[in-house]
């Protein structure tokens, strides 16, 4: 028998958890949400550090065009998402590596992606229902095969960050000094944009195109406001993201509203709560991390 969302919790923790996890769709939602939250905290740290929040939003809209196009030709939505976000990420990375050029490249990609999505929706009115899920996400509709896809691509993203961590951190903090130290700054930028495309395609499965900030940006921004150390900030971002996903799913189970709304609200509230701590701590974190990398480089 399906759960009555208006009956409310019993406030017996074990009994409530048993009831929640008796449903396969809730198990899938918790697994996928946790995986994406971990990936979002790690990748999102570098997104915020490199000031690419606008880029992640543009990539998610590129994913919308890819997903609607995939539905139109009867292909897998996730593959459409992945193809378009990866292509758009590499394109943005190649078109602009300086701040001004990057903003123009991102804006151009965003405009083209929205135009494509609009075209696909116009061609087939049958896409309307699917478009809502793509835009706002439907974490409760994730299947076991979707969980496997999410786990696979999140693992690829985390592995890539692990391999690139130190040079990417250096290039993100001070690209001029990193370039003087013979680091491939432009290549790292393009590689990270491709990685961001993978991460966006994975996260859209959970929170949708319009709410991508919820797991990819807000926990990472909150983590940077809590601590000046990169590793600790990443850890805080992961923890905040996971807790917000869990709480959002628990609340959404008992209320007749989409869990993505609660997940987004919780991450937004956590960001606002730590905002007064932010500017000085973020600036201090940049100085500490840069000096630490320079010191480490001089001893090698």
Secondary structure in CASP SS format (residue, H / E / C, confidence):
PFRMAT SS
TARGET T0000
AUTHOR 0000-0000-0000
METHOD secondary structure of the structure
MODEL  1
X C 1.00
X C 1.00
X C 1.00
X C 1.00
X C 1.00
X C 1.00
X C 1.00
X C 1.00
X C 1.00
X C 1.00
X C 1.00
X C 1.00
X H 1.00
X H 1.00
X H 1.00
X H 1.00
X H 1.00
X H 1.00
X H 1.00
X H 1.00
X H 1.00
X C 1.00
X C 1.00
X H 1.00
X H 1.00
X H 1.00
X H 1.00
X H 1.00
X H 1.00
X H 1.00
X H 1.00
X H 1.00
X H 1.00
X H 1.00
X H 1.00
X H 1.00
X H 1.00
X H 1.00
X H 1.00
X H 1.00
X H 1.00
X H 1.00
X H 1.00
X H 1.00
X H 1.00
X H 1.00
X H 1.00
X H 1.00
X H 1.00
X C 1.00
X C 1.00
X C 1.00
X H 1.00
X H 1.00
X H 1.00
X H 1.00
X H 1.00
X H 1.00
X H 1.00
X H 1.00
X H 1.00
X H 1.00
X H 1.00
X H 1.00
X H 1.00
X H 1.00
X H 1.00
X H 1.00
X H 1.00
X H 1.00
X H 1.00
X H 1.00
X C 1.00
X C 1.00
X C 1.00
X C 1.00
X H 1.00
X H 1.00
X H 1.00
X H 1.00
X H 1.00
X H 1.00
X H 1.00
X H 1.00
X H 1.00
X H 1.00
X H 1.00
X H 1.00
X H 1.00
X H 1.00
X H 1.00
X H 1.00
X H 1.00
X H 1.00
X H 1.00
X C 1.00
X C 1.00
X C 1.00
X H 1.00
X H 1.00
X H 1.00
X H 1.00
X H 1.00
X H 1.00
X H 1.00
X H 1.00
X H 1.00
X H 1.00
X H 1.00
X H 1.00
X H 1.00
X H 1.00
X H 1.00
X H 1.00
X H 1.00
X H 1.00
X H 1.00
X H 1.00
X H 1.00
X H 1.00
X H 1.00
X H 1.00
X H 1.00
X C 1.00
X H 1.00
X H 1.00
X H 1.00
X H 1.00
X H 1.00
X H 1.00
X H 1.00
X H 1.00
X H 1.00
X H 1.00
X H 1.00
X H 1.00
X C 1.00
X C 1.00
X H 1.00
X H 1.00
X H 1.00
X C 1.00
X C 1.00
X H 1.00
X H 1.00
X H 1.00
X H 1.00
X H 1.00
X H 1.00
X H 1.00
X H 1.00
X H 1.00
X H 1.00
X H 1.00
X H 1.00
X H 1.00
X H 1.00
X H 1.00
X H 1.00
X H 1.00
X H 1.00
X H 1.00
X H 1.00
X H 1.00
X H 1.00
X H 1.00
X H 1.00
X H 1.00
X H 1.00
X H 1.00
X H 1.00
X H 1.00
X H 1.00
X C 1.00
X H 1.00
X H 1.00
X H 1.00
X H 1.00
X H 1.00
X H 1.00
X C 1.00
X C 1.00
X C 1.00
X C 1.00
X H 1.00
X H 1.00
X H 1.00
X H 1.00
X H 1.00
X H 1.00
X H 1.00
X H 1.00
X H 1.00
X H 1.00
X H 1.00
X H 1.00
X H 1.00
X H 1.00
X H 1.00
X H 1.00
X H 1.00
X H 1.00
X H 1.00
X H 1.00
X H 1.00
X H 1.00
X H 1.00
X C 1.00
X C 1.00
X C 1.00
X C 1.00
X C 1.00
X H 1.00
X H 1.00
X H 1.00
X H 1.00
X C 1.00
X H 1.00
X H 1.00
X H 1.00
X H 1.00
X H 1.00
X H 1.00
X H 1.00
X H 1.00
X H 1.00
X C 1.00
X C 1.00
X C 1.00
X H 1.00
X H 1.00
X H 1.00
X H 1.00
X H 1.00
X H 1.00
X H 1.00
X H 1.00
X H 1.00
X H 1.00
X H 1.00
X H 1.00
X H 1.00
X H 1.00
X H 1.00
X H 1.00
X H 1.00
X H 1.00
X H 1.00
X H 1.00
X H 1.00
X H 1.00
X H 1.00
X H 1.00
X H 1.00
X C 1.00
X C 1.00
X C 1.00
X C 1.00
X H 1.00
X H 1.00
X H 1.00
X H 1.00
X H 1.00
X H 1.00
X H 1.00
X H 1.00
X H 1.00
X H 1.00
X H 1.00
X H 1.00
X H 1.00
X H 1.00
X H 1.00
X H 1.00
X H 1.00
X H 1.00
X H 1.00
X H 1.00
X H 1.00
X H 1.00
X H 1.00
X H 1.00
X H 1.00
X H 1.00
X H 1.00
X H 1.00
X H 1.00
X H 1.00
X H 1.00
X H 1.00
X H 1.00
X H 1.00
X H 1.00
X H 1.00
X H 1.00
X H 1.00
X H 1.00
X H 1.00
X H 1.00
X C 1.00
END
